[in-house]
Amino acid sequence: MIRTGEGTTGPNGYRTMFGGGLFTGYADHPRRAVTRGSLTSTAAGAYQFLSKTWDEMAAKYALSDFSPSSQDIAAVGLIKRRGALSDVLAGRFRAAIDKCNLEWASLPGSPYGQPTLTYDRAQAVLVAAGASILGSVA
């Protein structure tokens, strides 16, 4: 669901930079600032990690590269850091989204003024992926 919101669900999602460009190689976060309109960002990868955030997660989890598996581990680490991992595991996705929407600007309720998924769309994506949802996300 995060990847849907971040626009990285396609085959190149793990090597997508902010704005849609692609980087080559998974040795490290690409660390390129990209400007689109009034926004400049170093976001890259399937979960659009800022370079600073990536450095924090790579150090915490001893990640030696920016490979898809390392990106997945770091994303779970961010969900845990936001206090939402137990909500995800219990199927309380509305609670998890509300805790993680400061991390990912595309999640419903995010305060950053960027386009976001709706709660209905988030729930549809989760159900399509096989999630068991406790209550309703919407």
Secondary structure by P-SEA (a helix, b strand, c coil): ccccccccccccccccccccccccccccccbbbbbcccccccccccccccaaaaaaaaaaaccccccaaaaaaaaaaaaaaaccaaaaaacaaaaaaaacccccccccccccccccccaaaaaaaaaaaccccccccc
